[in-house]
């Protein structure tokens, strides 16, 4: 619908949805945080019968760092791509 948003206003809504208290925005590197979580993901996949895709193929953590960690507003409009 062309509306813009800021992550800092979305995160409190996520917390509320999951019944959590919002503790503020803390910038962290997902690339670093997720680097050693492959075995954890493999156990989740096995437990829930998920398609066995390796964690490093599932998401681009470096890109996520850019999306969530930009110190400037990223304004994008996907209207044309959906037409």
Biopython code that builds the backbone (N, CA, C, O; Angstrom):
import numpy as np
from Bio.PDB.StructureBuilder import StructureBuilder

atoms = [
    (1, "UNK", "N", (0.805, -1.195, 0.000)),
    (1, "UNK", "CA", (0.000, 0.000, 0.000)),
    (1, "UNK", "C", (0.852, 1.264, 0.000)),
    (1, "UNK", "O", (0.318, 2.368, 0.112)),
    (2, "UNK", "N", (2.155, 1.119, -0.123)),
    (2, "UNK", "CA", (3.024, 2.274, -0.225)),
    (2, "UNK", "C", (3.401, 2.922, 1.092)),
    (2, "UNK", "O", (4.136, 3.910, 1.094)),
    (3, "UNK", "N", (2.922, 2.398, 2.218)),
    (3, "UNK", "CA", (3.266, 2.988, 3.510)),
    (3, "UNK", "C", (4.699, 2.640, 3.897)),
    (3, "UNK", "O", (5.169, 1.528, 3.656)),
    (4, "UNK", "N", (5.372, 3.589, 4.489)),
    (4, "UNK", "CA", (6.720, 3.366, 4.984)),
    (4, "UNK", "C", (6.663, 3.066, 6.476)),
    (4, "UNK", "O", (5.711, 3.436, 7.163)),
    (5, "UNK", "N", (7.696, 2.392, 6.962)),
    (5, "UNK", "CA", (7.765, 2.116, 8.388)),
    (5, "UNK", "C", (9.211, 2.176, 8.838)),
    (5, "UNK", "O", (10.129, 2.149, 8.017)),
    (6, "UNK", "N", (9.408, 2.257, 10.123)),
    (6, "UNK", "CA", (10.738, 2.190, 10.720)),
    (6, "UNK", "C", (10.768, 0.977, 11.635)),
    (6, "UNK", "O", (9.802, 0.703, 12.348)),
    (7, "UNK", "N", (11.888, 0.248, 11.613)),
    (7, "UNK", "CA", (11.998, -0.930, 12.466)),
    (7, "UNK", "C", (11.811, -0.575, 13.929)),
    (7, "UNK", "O", (11.242, -1.359, 14.688)),
    (8, "UNK", "N", (12.284, 0.599, 14.335)),
    (8, "UNK", "CA", (12.176, 0.970, 15.747)),
    (8, "UNK", "C", (10.728, 1.109, 16.200)),
    (8, "UNK", "O", (10.451, 1.059, 17.399)),
    (9, "UNK", "N", (9.802, 1.283, 15.262)),
    (9, "UNK", "CA", (8.389, 1.328, 15.644)),
    (9, "UNK", "C", (7.711, -0.031, 15.465)),
    (9, "UNK", "O", (6.631, -0.263, 16.008)),
    (10, "UNK", "N", (8.341, -0.924, 14.707)),
    (10, "UNK", "CA", (7.771, -2.251, 14.491)),
    (10, "UNK", "C", (8.146, -3.205, 15.624)),
    (10, "UNK", "O", (7.319, -4.011, 16.050)),
    (11, "UNK", "N", (9.376, -3.122, 16.114)),
    (11, "UNK", "CA", (9.831, -4.046, 17.152)),
    (11, "UNK", "C", (8.954, -4.038, 18.406)),
    (11, "UNK", "O", (8.690, -5.114, 18.943)),
    (12, "UNK", "N", (8.485, -2.882, 18.904)),
    (12, "UNK", "CA", (7.584, -2.917, 20.062)),
    (12, "UNK", "C", (6.288, -3.680, 19.766)),
    (12, "UNK", "O", (5.723, -4.317, 20.654)),
    (13, "UNK", "N", (5.825, -3.614, 18.525)),
    (13, "UNK", "CA", (4.617, -4.351, 18.157)),
    (13, "UNK", "C", (4.865, -5.854, 18.153)),
    (13, "UNK", "O", (4.003, -6.631, 18.564)),
    (14, "UNK", "N", (6.048, -6.265, 17.687)),
    (14, "UNK", "CA", (6.417, -7.685, 17.747)),
    (14, "UNK", "C", (6.420, -8.158, 19.194)),
    (14, "UNK", "O", (5.852, -9.201, 19.516)),
    (15, "UNK", "N", (7.062, -7.385, 20.059)),
    (15, "UNK", "CA", (7.143, -7.754, 21.472)),
    (15, "UNK", "C", (5.751, -7.907, 22.065)),
    (15, "UNK", "O", (5.471, -8.889, 22.753)),
    (16, "UNK", "N", (4.890, -6.952, 21.805)),
    (16, "UNK", "CA", (3.525, -7.002, 22.331)),
    (16, "UNK", "C", (2.789, -8.237, 21.826)),
    (16, "UNK", "O", (2.096, -8.906, 22.593)),
    (17, "UNK", "N", (2.938, -8.540, 20.545)),
    (17, "UNK", "CA", (2.269, -9.701, 19.955)),
    (17, "UNK", "C", (2.660, -10.995, 20.669)),
    (17, "UNK", "O", (1.824, -11.872, 20.888)),
    (18, "UNK", "N", (3.944, -11.101, 21.028)),
    (18, "UNK", "CA", (4.436, -12.315, 21.675)),
    (18, "UNK", "C", (4.385, -12.244, 23.200)),
    (18, "UNK", "O", (4.909, -13.122, 23.886)),
    (19, "UNK", "N", (3.747, -11.189, 23.729)),
    (19, "UNK", "CA", (3.596, -11.060, 25.171)),
    (19, "UNK", "C", (4.895, -10.752, 25.893)),
    (19, "UNK", "O", (5.080, -11.145, 27.044)),
    (20, "UNK", "N", (5.788, -10.051, 25.221)),
    (20, "UNK", "CA", (7.088, -9.708, 25.792)),
    (20, "UNK", "C", (7.176, -8.222, 26.083)),
    (20, "UNK", "O", (6.463, -7.414, 25.489)),
    (21, "UNK", "N", (8.043, -7.881, 26.985)),
    (21, "UNK", "CA", (8.300, -6.475, 27.265)),
    (21, "UNK", "C", (9.369, -5.983, 26.285)),
    (21, "UNK", "O", (10.399, -6.633, 26.109)),
    (22, "UNK", "N", (9.126, -4.857, 25.663)),
    (22, "UNK", "CA", (10.090, -4.304, 24.718)),
    (22, "UNK", "C", (11.236, -3.660, 25.486)),
    (22, "UNK", "O", (11.017, -2.785, 26.324)),
    (23, "UNK", "N", (12.452, -4.095, 25.200)),
    (23, "UNK", "CA", (13.627, -3.620, 25.935)),
    (23, "UNK", "C", (14.416, -2.566, 25.175)),
    (23, "UNK", "O", (15.501, -2.178, 25.609)),
    (24, "UNK", "N", (13.899, -2.103, 24.067)),
    (24, "UNK", "CA", (14.622, -1.118, 23.277)),
    (24, "UNK", "C", (15.382, -1.777, 22.143)),
    (24, "UNK", "O", (15.537, -2.997, 22.099)),
    (25, "UNK", "N", (15.846, -0.955, 21.237)),
    (25, "UNK", "CA", (16.589, -1.449, 20.081)),
    (25, "UNK", "C", (18.046, -1.645, 20.478)),
    (25, "UNK", "O", (18.682, -0.738, 21.016)),
    (26, "UNK", "N", (18.562, -2.831, 20.208)),
    (26, "UNK", "CA", (19.971, -3.148, 20.473)),
    (26, "UNK", "C", (20.577, -3.643, 19.167)),
    (26, "UNK", "O", (20.234, -4.729, 18.697)),
    (27, "UNK", "N", (21.453, -2.877, 18.590)),
    (27, "UNK", "CA", (22.062, -3.264, 17.323)),
    (27, "UNK", "C", (23.077, -4.374, 17.563)),
    (27, "UNK", "O", (24.007, -4.232, 18.356)),
    (28, "UNK", "N", (22.874, -5.480, 16.858)),
    (28, "UNK", "CA", (23.763, -6.638, 16.953)),
    (28, "UNK", "C", (23.994, -7.164, 15.549)),
    (28, "UNK", "O", (23.185, -6.933, 14.650)),
    (29, "UNK", "N", (25.076, -7.858, 15.367)),
    (29, "UNK", "CA", (25.368, -8.456, 14.070)),
    (29, "UNK", "C", (24.762, -9.855, 14.006)),
    (29, "UNK", "O", (25.196, -10.760, 14.720)),
    (30, "UNK", "N", (23.760, -10.026, 13.151)),
    (30, "UNK", "CA", (23.186, -11.360, 12.975)),
    (30, "UNK", "C", (24.197, -12.303, 12.330)),
    (30, "UNK", "O", (24.187, -13.502, 12.608)),
    (31, "UNK", "N", (25.064, -11.778, 11.476)),
    (31, "UNK", "CA", (26.098, -12.613, 10.865)),
    (31, "UNK", "C", (26.969, -13.244, 11.946)),
    (31, "UNK", "O", (27.319, -14.420, 11.852)),
    (32, "UNK", "N", (27.318, -12.478, 12.961)),
    (32, "UNK", "CA", (28.125, -13.008, 14.067)),
    (32, "UNK", "C", (27.287, -13.901, 14.981)),
    (32, "UNK", "O", (27.733, -14.980, 15.373)),
    (33, "UNK", "N", (26.082, -13.459, 15.321)),
    (33, "UNK", "CA", (25.216, -14.208, 16.243)),
    (33, "UNK", "C", (24.834, -15.576, 15.682)),
    (33, "UNK", "O", (24.740, -16.547, 16.433)),
    (34, "UNK", "N", (24.615, -15.663, 14.379)),
    (34, "UNK", "CA", (24.127, -16.901, 13.772)),
    (34, "UNK", "C", (25.240, -17.820, 13.269)),
    (34, "UNK", "O", (24.967, -18.944, 12.846)),
    (35, "UNK", "N", (26.485, -17.358, 13.310)),
    (35, "UNK", "CA", (27.610, -18.113, 12.752)),
    (35, "UNK", "C", (27.756, -19.514, 13.345)),
    (35, "UNK", "O", (28.154, -20.441, 12.640)),
    (36, "UNK", "N", (27.443, -19.680, 14.617)),
    (36, "UNK", "CA", (27.623, -20.982, 15.264)),
    (36, "UNK", "C", (26.294, -21.671, 15.599)),
    (36, "UNK", "O", (26.257, -22.558, 16.452)),
    (37, "UNK", "N", (25.219, -21.276, 14.942)),
    (37, "UNK", "CA", (23.895, -21.820, 15.262)),
    (37, "UNK", "C", (23.432, -22.912, 14.291)),
    (37, "UNK", "O", (22.276, -23.331, 14.345)),
    (38, "UNK", "N", (24.307, -23.370, 13.417)),
    (38, "UNK", "CA", (23.939, -24.402, 12.448)),
    (38, "UNK", "C", (23.440, -25.688, 13.087)),
    (38, "UNK", "O", (22.450, -26.261, 12.631)),
    (39, "UNK", "N", (24.112, -26.147, 14.136)),
    (39, "UNK", "CA", (23.699, -27.384, 14.805)),
    (39, "UNK", "C", (22.349, -27.209, 15.500)),
    (39, "UNK", "O", (21.531, -28.129, 15.515)),
    (40, "UNK", "N", (22.123, -26.040, 16.068)),
    (40, "UNK", "CA", (20.831, -25.763, 16.699)),
    (40, "UNK", "C", (19.725, -25.838, 15.647)),
    (40, "UNK", "O", (18.681, -26.447, 15.880)),
    (41, "UNK", "N", (19.958, -25.221, 14.498)),
    (41, "UNK", "CA", (18.980, -25.245, 13.421)),
    (41, "UNK", "C", (18.738, -26.676, 12.939)),
    (41, "UNK", "O", (17.597, -27.059, 12.683)),
    (42, "UNK", "N", (19.804, -27.463, 12.816)),
    (42, "UNK", "CA", (19.652, -28.853, 12.378)),
    (42, "UNK", "C", (18.760, -29.636, 13.341)),
    (42, "UNK", "O", (17.965, -30.468, 12.904)),
    (43, "UNK", "N", (18.880, -29.383, 14.638)),
    (43, "UNK", "CA", (18.026, -30.060, 15.627)),
    (43, "UNK", "C", (16.565, -29.614, 15.481)),
    (43, "UNK", "O", (15.651, -30.429, 15.605)),
    (44, "UNK", "N", (16.351, -28.335, 15.223)),
    (44, "UNK", "CA", (14.985, -27.828, 15.008)),
    (44, "UNK", "C", (14.381, -28.485, 13.772)),
    (44, "UNK", "O", (13.223, -28.904, 13.789)),
    (45, "UNK", "N", (15.165, -28.575, 12.699)),
    (45, "UNK", "CA", (14.709, -29.210, 11.457)),
    (45, "UNK", "C", (14.306, -30.657, 11.728)),
    (45, "UNK", "O", (13.238, -31.093, 11.299)),
    (46, "UNK", "N", (15.153, -31.402, 12.436)),
    (46, "UNK", "CA", (14.867, -32.812, 12.725)),
    (46, "UNK", "C", (13.633, -32.954, 13.608)),
    (46, "UNK", "O", (12.781, -33.805, 13.353)),
    (47, "UNK", "N", (13.535, -32.134, 14.631)),
    (47, "UNK", "CA", (12.415, -32.220, 15.576)),
    (47, "UNK", "C", (11.072, -31.972, 14.901)),
    (47, "UNK", "O", (10.086, -32.634, 15.224)),
    (48, "UNK", "N", (11.024, -31.027, 13.969)),
    (48, "UNK", "CA", (9.759, -30.612, 13.358)),
    (48, "UNK", "C", (9.562, -31.128, 11.934)),
    (48, "UNK", "O", (8.594, -30.762, 11.267)),
    (49, "UNK", "N", (10.482, -31.981, 11.467)),
    (49, "UNK", "CA", (10.340, -32.567, 10.141)),
    (49, "UNK", "C", (10.390, -31.546, 9.016)),
    (49, "UNK", "O", (9.674, -31.674, 8.023)),
    (50, "UNK", "N", (11.229, -30.540, 9.170)),
    (50, "UNK", "CA", (11.341, -29.493, 8.163)),
    (50, "UNK", "C", (12.248, -29.929, 7.017)),
    (50, "UNK", "O", (13.018, -30.882, 7.142)),
    (51, "UNK", "N", (12.144, -29.231, 5.926)),
    (51, "UNK", "CA", (13.023, -29.494, 4.785)),
    (51, "UNK", "C", (14.455, -29.190, 5.216)),
    (51, "UNK", "O", (14.719, -28.111, 5.747)),
    (52, "UNK", "N", (15.376, -30.115, 4.999)),
    (52, "UNK", "CA", (16.743, -29.933, 5.504)),
    (52, "UNK", "C", (17.579, -28.948, 4.692)),
    (52, "UNK", "O", (18.384, -29.341, 3.847)),
    (53, "UNK", "N", (17.376, -27.681, 4.961)),
    (53, "UNK", "CA", (18.173, -26.628, 4.330)),
    (53, "UNK", "C", (19.124, -26.091, 5.390)),
    (53, "UNK", "O", (18.702, -25.741, 6.492)),
    (54, "UNK", "N", (20.385, -26.029, 5.058)),
    (54, "UNK", "CA", (21.385, -25.538, 6.007)),
    (54, "UNK", "C", (21.125, -24.069, 6.332)),
    (54, "UNK", "O", (20.684, -23.294, 5.483)),
    (55, "UNK", "N", (21.406, -23.711, 7.566)),
    (55, "UNK", "CA", (21.115, -22.368, 8.050)),
    (55, "UNK", "C", (21.809, -21.292, 7.223)),
    (55, "UNK", "O", (21.228, -20.235, 6.977)),
    (56, "UNK", "N", (23.033, -21.545, 6.795)),
    (56, "UNK", "CA", (23.749, -20.523, 6.019)),
    (56, "UNK", "C", (23.184, -20.357, 4.614)),
    (56, "UNK", "O", (23.507, -19.384, 3.932)),
    (57, "UNK", "N", (22.344, -21.295, 4.169)),
    (57, "UNK", "CA", (21.668, -21.185, 2.871)),
    (57, "UNK", "C", (20.258, -20.619, 3.025)),
    (57, "UNK", "O", (19.641, -20.198, 2.046)),
    (58, "UNK", "N", (19.757, -20.610, 4.247)),
    (58, "UNK", "CA", (18.387, -20.192, 4.521)),
    (58, "UNK", "C", (18.230, -18.675, 4.520)),
    (58, "UNK", "O", (17.200, -18.148, 4.100)),
    (59, "UNK", "N", (19.249, -17.990, 4.988)),
    (59, "UNK", "CA", (19.170, -16.532, 5.102)),
    (59, "UNK", "C", (20.530, -15.911, 4.838)),
    (59, "UNK", "O", (21.569, -16.532, 5.061)),
    (60, "UNK", "N", (20.506, -14.688, 4.364)),
    (60, "UNK", "CA", (21.732, -13.916, 4.179)),
    (60, "UNK", "C", (21.876, -13.004, 5.383)),
    (60, "UNK", "O", (21.325, -11.904, 5.417)),
    (61, "UNK", "N", (22.626, -13.478, 6.372)),
    (61, "UNK", "CA", (22.726, -12.731, 7.634)),
    (61, "UNK", "C", (23.417, -11.385, 7.438)),
    (61, "UNK", "O", (23.094, -10.423, 8.135)),
    (62, "UNK", "N", (24.357, -11.302, 6.507)),
    (62, "UNK", "CA", (24.995, -10.014, 6.224)),
    (62, "UNK", "C", (24.002, -9.005, 5.691)),
    (62, "UNK", "O", (24.044, -7.829, 6.051)),
    (63, "UNK", "N", (23.097, -9.472, 4.821)),
    (63, "UNK", "CA", (22.051, -8.584, 4.306)),
    (63, "UNK", "C", (21.112, -8.170, 5.438)),
    (63, "UNK", "O", (20.701, -7.013, 5.522)),
    (64, "UNK", "N", (20.778, -9.126, 6.306)),
    (64, "UNK", "CA", (19.926, -8.804, 7.463)),
    (64, "UNK", "C", (20.594, -7.750, 8.341)),
    (64, "UNK", "O", (19.924, -6.859, 8.864)),
    (65, "UNK", "N", (21.905, -7.847, 8.502)),
    (65, "UNK", "CA", (22.633, -6.820, 9.273)),
    (65, "UNK", "C", (22.432, -5.446, 8.646)),
    (65, "UNK", "O", (22.227, -4.457, 9.350)),
    (66, "UNK", "N", (22.492, -5.389, 7.325)),
    (66, "UNK", "CA", (22.309, -4.106, 6.647)),
    (66, "UNK", "C", (20.881, -3.596, 6.825)),
    (66, "UNK", "O", (20.669, -2.423, 7.130)),
    (67, "UNK", "N", (19.899, -4.486, 6.632)),
    (67, "UNK", "CA", (18.493, -4.077, 6.730)),
    (67, "UNK", "C", (18.158, -3.577, 8.129)),
    (67, "UNK", "O", (17.562, -2.512, 8.292)),
    (68, "UNK", "N", (18.547, -4.355, 9.139)),
    (68, "UNK", "CA", (18.170, -4.015, 10.517)),
    (68, "UNK", "C", (19.123, -3.025, 11.171)),
    (68, "UNK", "O", (18.757, -2.376, 12.151)),
    (69, "UNK", "N", (20.337, -2.897, 10.648)),
    (69, "UNK", "CA", (21.340, -2.100, 11.331)),
    (69, "UNK", "C", (21.677, -0.767, 10.694)),
    (69, "UNK", "O", (22.541, -0.047, 11.194)),
    (70, "UNK", "N", (21.012, -0.425, 9.602)),
    (70, "UNK", "CA", (21.315, 0.842, 8.940)),
    (70, "UNK", "C", (21.067, 2.009, 9.894)),
    (70, "UNK", "O", (20.050, 2.053, 10.585)),
    (71, "UNK", "N", (21.989, 2.933, 9.922)),
    (71, "UNK", "CA", (21.847, 4.090, 10.800)),
    (71, "UNK", "C", (21.158, 5.250, 10.087)),
    (71, "UNK", "O", (21.252, 6.407, 10.497)),
    (72, "UNK", "N", (20.469, 4.903, 9.017)),
    (72, "UNK", "CA", (19.702, 5.883, 8.260)),
    (72, "UNK", "C", (18.407, 5.205, 7.847)),
    (72, "UNK", "O", (18.336, 3.976, 7.821)),
    (73, "UNK", "N", (17.417, 5.959, 7.534)),
    (73, "UNK", "CA", (16.145, 5.390, 7.109)),
    (73, "UNK", "C", (16.274, 4.814, 5.705)),
    (73, "UNK", "O", (16.694, 5.504, 4.776)),
    (74, "UNK", "N", (15.912, 3.555, 5.562)),
    (74, "UNK", "CA", (15.879, 2.909, 4.257)),
    (74, "UNK", "C", (14.439, 2.994, 3.780)),
    (74, "UNK", "O", (13.537, 2.404, 4.375)),
    (75, "UNK", "N", (14.238, 3.730, 2.708)),
    (75, "UNK", "CA", (12.886, 3.908, 2.197)),
    (75, "UNK", "C", (12.797, 3.225, 0.845)),
    (75, "UNK", "O", (13.509, 3.580, -0.094)),
    (76, "UNK", "N", (11.921, 2.250, 0.760)),
    (76, "UNK", "CA", (11.747, 1.496, -0.467)),
    (76, "UNK", "C", (10.255, 1.331, -0.740)),
    (76, "UNK", "O", (9.439, 1.300, 0.181)),
    (77, "UNK", "N", (9.927, 1.228, -1.993)),
    (77, "UNK", "CA", (8.544, 1.050, -2.398)),
    (77, "UNK", "C", (8.493, -0.122, -3.364)),
    (77, "UNK", "O", (9.172, -0.116, -4.392)),
    (78, "UNK", "N", (7.693, -1.120, -3.038)),
    (78, "UNK", "CA", (7.593, -2.312, -3.866)),
    (78, "UNK", "C", (6.348, -2.302, -4.752)),
    (78, "UNK", "O", (5.982, -3.337, -5.309)),
    (79, "UNK", "N", (5.701, -1.158, -4.885)),
    (79, "UNK", "CA", (4.471, -1.071, -5.659)),
    (79, "UNK", "C", (4.672, -1.528, -7.097)),
    (79, "UNK", "O", (3.888, -2.332, -7.600)),
    (80, "UNK", "N", (5.699, -1.034, -7.761)),
    (80, "UNK", "CA", (5.909, -1.366, -9.176)),
    (80, "UNK", "C", (6.214, -2.848, -9.373)),
    (80, "UNK", "O", (5.770, -3.440, -10.357)),
    (81, "UNK", "N", (6.953, -3.447, -8.466)),
    (81, "UNK", "CA", (7.300, -4.868, -8.628)),
    (81, "UNK", "C", (6.069, -5.751, -8.479)),
    (81, "UNK", "O", (6.029, -6.858, -9.015)),
    (82, "UNK", "N", (5.065, -5.267, -7.753)),
    (82, "UNK", "CA", (3.842, -6.053, -7.556)),
    (82, "UNK", "C", (2.828, -5.836, -8.676)),
    (82, "UNK", "O", (1.805, -6.521, -8.709)),
    (83, "UNK", "N", (3.079, -4.907, -9.591)),
    (83, "UNK", "CA", (2.116, -4.628, -10.667)),
    (83, "UNK", "C", (2.352, -5.497, -11.876)),
    (83, "UNK", "O", (1.629, -5.387, -12.866)),
]
sb = StructureBuilder()
sb.init_structure("model")
sb.init_model(0)
sb.init_chain("A")
sb.init_seg("    ")
for serial, (resi, resn, name, xyz) in enumerate(atoms, 1):
    if name == "N":
        sb.init_residue(resn, " ", resi, " ")
    sb.init_atom(name, np.array(xyz, "f"), 0.0, 1.0, " ", f" {name:<3s}", serial, name[0])
structure = sb.get_structure()
